[in-house]
Each structure stands twice: as C-alpha cells, then as structure tokens.
C-alpha cells in the first residue's frame, strides 16, 4: 500500500478497465505511469446505518503527500477532534512518526502499525478479478465521465438476501488530461455509501520537495 497508496487502486483495476475497452480510462492510467511523487487532498463522506437502524453521517478530510512511492505524509484537516494530527512514515527506516502540536511520538519497526492499510489493499485487490465485476455503459455529462462497476454475481446475491457493493468512478477531462475526481462505493440499495472526493492533485519533483524534512534521517521527529 505504501508503494502505491491511493493510486494502487488504479493498478489493481487495470485488467477490468482494459476489458471494458474504454480509451478514456486507458489514457487516464497512462498519464500516471511511473509517477512516484504526488500529493492530493481527500474529502471522505460516510453515510451508514447505526446499531439502532438510523443513519449516521461522518466526514474526514486529509492532505496527503507521497514521496518516491514509499514514504507518506498525512495531515488531518477535519473533523475538529482530529484536525492538525500529522503522520509521517519513512519506509527505509520502517518508522512511523506522529505529531500533534508540540507533541511527537516515534514508532520504530512500524510495519505492524500499517496492518490496517495492508488489509485495505487486500479488499481493493478483489476488483482486479475479471470474472467478478462488469462495467455498466459509461455515462458522459459534459466533460465528466462516470463508470460503475458491479459484481457479476449480484443477482444471485440478491436472491440470497446478501448485500453487495457498487463502485463508481468519476473522471473529468480538462485540457486533454483526465483526472479522477471521485471514487464512490455504495451498497446494493444505494442508501449507504462512502464518497471520496480528490482535489489539489499534483505530482513531480516540486511535490517531493514539499515532503517534511526529518532530522536525523527519519528517527528524530519532523
């Protein structure tokens, strides 16, 4: 997950995209071939049921910088209770550093702290199975393209009363370039969802220079 972070999703999805024969998706993926330094802001909205059967809305916003495809920096922006918490992971040192205001903590051998992220990678990898998902016809609204991915077994799952997930990608074209603006996941009834908006995307050497400097090579804090 560290090597690809958010964009590992695009790599995992490539077989599905190719089978769909969608030139827009192909061109979008090719734009970022070999990119290892990038930054973006994520706005994540959750709308899910609580234990009492009602719905709960939660929002999270984070700034992210990836350096050399392996080091990452995350700063929480929202909600207020976690705002200004910062995380830095230095892969060469296997070290995770956390900071909140003037307080820093260093966690050597931080592989164990990233187990949850690796589990997310395992979940996303299922979308790479060509026999598992199919794409609906792409919808175009001006310069925005929407693609929805559905499990091929959804009819059987519905008969068995088993919920399933629908994935929706929203890609915008600007000046001949394509950018993923949203990555959304819905349940089969589409009354629960996770919506991820991606803004402020940048990549290249300038981004790498924005990565926080770590005194002592990654072991002594920011």
C-alpha positions as MATLAB code, in Angstrom:
seq = 'XXXXXXXXXXXXXXXXXXXXXXXXXXXXXXXXXXXXXXXXXXXXXXXXXXXXXXXXXXXXXXXXXXXXXXXXXXXXXXXXXXXXXXXXXXXXXXXXXXXXXXXXXXXXXXXXXXXXXXXXXXXXXXXXXXXXXXXXXXXXXXXXXXXXXXXXXXXXXXXXXXXXXXXXXXXXXXXXXXXXXXXXXXXXXXXXXXXXXXXXXXXXXXXXXXXXXXXXXXXXXX';
ca = [
       0.000    0.000    0.000;
       2.865    2.359    0.790;
       4.296    1.924   -2.717;
       1.120    2.977   -4.421;
      -1.112    4.451   -1.671;
      -4.327    5.709   -3.226;
      -3.188    5.061   -6.796;
      -2.642    1.360   -6.147;
      -6.359    1.174   -6.870;
      -5.734    2.171  -10.492;
      -3.073   -0.516  -10.907;
      -5.334   -3.164   -9.434;
      -8.218   -2.108  -11.623;
      -6.270   -2.176  -14.914;
      -7.464   -5.615  -16.109;
     -11.113   -4.574  -15.647;
     -10.562   -1.283  -17.436;
      -8.828   -2.997  -20.356;
     -11.665   -5.464  -20.819;
     -14.124   -2.562  -20.883;
     -12.140   -1.195  -23.833;
     -12.582    2.345  -22.564;
      -9.988    4.621  -24.123;
     -10.604    7.361  -21.550;
      -9.666    5.049  -18.697;
      -6.642    3.778  -20.596;
      -5.413    7.317  -21.239;
      -6.074    8.251  -17.609;
      -3.927    5.374  -16.356;
      -1.119    6.091  -18.810;
      -0.848    9.671  -17.545;
       0.482    8.389  -14.220;
       2.680    5.532  -15.375;
       5.915    5.771  -13.397;
       4.748    8.647  -11.170;
       6.191    8.227   -7.671;
       5.869   11.711   -6.135;
       2.383   13.168   -5.780;
       0.073   14.993   -3.401;
      -3.676   15.469   -3.063;
      -6.465   16.273   -0.625;
      -9.167   13.723    0.187;
     -12.666   14.553    1.405;
     -14.351   11.354    2.581;
     -18.048   11.225    3.461;
     -19.674    8.203    5.097;
     -23.446    7.653    5.231;
     -24.097    4.385    7.080;
     -26.598    2.794    9.410;
     -26.015    2.816   13.130;
     -26.858   -0.010   15.525;
     -30.353    1.396   16.044;
     -31.179    1.314   12.329;
     -30.873    5.034   11.684;
     -28.267    6.720    9.509;
     -25.093    8.431   10.651;
     -23.071   10.902    8.570;
     -19.334   11.302    9.139;
     -16.794   13.335    7.189;
     -12.997   13.229    7.147;
     -10.563   15.437    5.235;
      -6.820   14.824    4.888;
      -3.844   16.211    2.986;
      -1.536   13.515    1.594;
       1.981   13.636    0.156;
       3.680   10.545   -1.303;
       7.440   10.562   -1.869;
       9.228    8.043   -4.072;
       6.172    5.819   -3.970;
       7.018    4.582   -0.484;
       7.150    7.415    2.091;
       3.935    9.165    3.024;
       2.796   12.213    4.958;
      -0.799   12.648    6.149;
      -2.317   15.673    7.866;
      -5.890   15.521    9.152;
      -7.967   18.606    8.369;
     -11.431   17.517    9.537;
     -13.224   16.799   11.831;
     -12.070   19.222   14.505;
     -11.366   16.459   17.015;
      -8.502   15.128   14.854;
      -7.518   18.267   12.937;
      -3.785   19.055   12.816;
      -2.743   15.492   13.663;
       0.156   14.593   11.357;
       1.623   11.224   10.403;
       4.881   10.519    8.565;
       6.043    7.075    7.517;
       9.645    6.574    6.334;
       9.849    3.209    4.595;
      13.655    2.886    4.661;
      13.627    3.273    8.440;
      10.346    1.360    8.944;
       9.498    4.280   11.208;
       6.172    5.977   11.856;
       6.195    9.455   13.392;
       3.081   11.124   14.785;
       2.742   14.754   15.772;
       0.041   16.883   17.338;
       1.055   20.483   18.007;
       4.268   20.214   20.073;
       3.954   16.521   20.917;
       5.750   13.906   18.815;
       5.956   10.139   19.098;
       8.289    7.869   17.146;
       7.442    4.217   16.438;
      10.402    2.223   15.048;
       9.542   -1.028   13.298;
       6.216    0.466   12.287;
       5.205   -2.301    9.871;
       2.790   -3.636   12.479;
       1.030   -0.269   12.690;
       0.270   -0.420    8.951;
      -1.584   -3.748    9.055;
      -4.924   -1.994    8.561;
      -3.658   -0.294    5.400;
      -2.498   -3.649    4.048;
      -5.927   -5.076    4.745;
      -7.455   -2.263    2.681;
      -5.158   -3.313   -0.162;
      -6.458   -6.870    0.094;
     -10.029   -5.599   -0.147;
      -9.280   -3.450   -3.199;
      -7.482   -6.311   -4.956;
     -10.772   -8.130   -5.472;
     -11.721   -5.542   -8.102;
      -8.895   -6.823  -10.322;
     -10.716  -10.109  -10.898;
     -12.057  -10.021  -14.433;
     -14.527  -12.814  -13.654;
     -16.009  -10.948  -10.693;
     -17.017   -7.495  -11.971;
     -18.537   -5.933  -15.042;
     -18.867   -2.316  -16.099;
     -22.062   -0.541  -16.969;
     -22.110    1.710  -20.034;
     -20.115    4.842  -19.373;
     -22.172    7.980  -18.756;
     -20.907   11.315  -20.058;
     -22.098   14.634  -18.667;
     -20.183   17.406  -20.416;
     -16.516   16.806  -19.649;
     -17.290   14.358  -16.810;
     -17.386   10.576  -17.291;
     -18.955    8.128  -14.841;
     -18.203    4.402  -14.756;
     -19.928    1.958  -12.433;
     -18.589   -1.488  -11.561;
     -20.956   -4.207  -10.352;
     -20.287   -7.776   -9.215;
     -21.353  -10.349  -11.776;
     -22.915  -12.413   -9.011;
     -25.209   -9.595   -7.848;
     -28.415  -11.329   -8.981;
     -27.580  -14.466   -7.013;
     -26.543  -12.391   -4.017;
     -29.831  -10.503   -4.176;
     -31.829  -13.740   -4.225;
     -29.907  -14.883   -1.152;
     -30.542  -11.575    0.601;
     -26.827  -10.723    0.628;
     -25.754   -7.128    0.183;
     -23.077   -6.236   -2.366;
     -21.052   -3.159   -3.284;
     -21.268   -0.900   -6.325;
     -18.162    1.083   -7.240;
     -18.445    4.348   -9.160;
     -15.567    6.328  -10.681;
     -15.994    9.952  -11.744;
     -13.328   11.175  -14.173;
     -13.149   14.721  -15.570;
     -11.362   15.867  -18.724;
      -9.556   19.206  -18.683;
      -7.190   20.442  -21.381;
      -6.839   16.962  -22.807;
      -5.952   15.457  -19.416;
      -8.080   13.110  -17.332;
      -8.375   13.222  -13.548;
     -10.208   11.047  -11.070;
     -12.434   13.420   -9.111;
     -14.472   10.922   -7.108;
     -14.296    7.310   -6.009;
     -17.597    6.156   -4.524;
     -18.762    2.880   -3.015;
     -22.477    2.150   -2.468;
     -24.349   -0.778   -1.019;
     -26.780   -2.584   -3.319;
     -29.727   -0.421   -2.179;
     -27.558    2.694   -2.580;
     -28.783    4.051    0.741;
     -25.359    3.627    2.378;
     -22.170    4.906    0.835;
     -18.606    6.112    1.098;
     -17.825    9.037   -1.201;
     -14.242   10.133   -1.738;
     -13.530   13.446   -3.465;
      -9.978   14.083   -4.681;
      -8.736   17.666   -5.058;
      -5.463   19.596   -5.354;
      -3.732   16.753   -7.166;
      -0.109   17.492   -8.106;
       2.912   15.390   -8.959;
       6.602   15.610   -9.771;
       9.774   16.956   -8.207;
       8.077   20.011   -6.706;
       5.808   17.726   -4.685;
       8.773   15.710   -3.408;
      10.360   18.894   -2.079;
       7.217   19.613   -0.025;
       7.671   16.404    1.957;
       8.518   17.243    5.619;
      12.201   17.179    6.415;
      13.016   14.530    9.001;
      16.039   15.429   11.186;
      18.476   12.546   11.560;
      17.154   10.677    8.562;
      13.748    9.705    9.906;
      14.262    8.865   13.561;
      14.093   12.174   15.392;
      10.772   13.689   14.510;
       9.689   16.241   11.890;
];
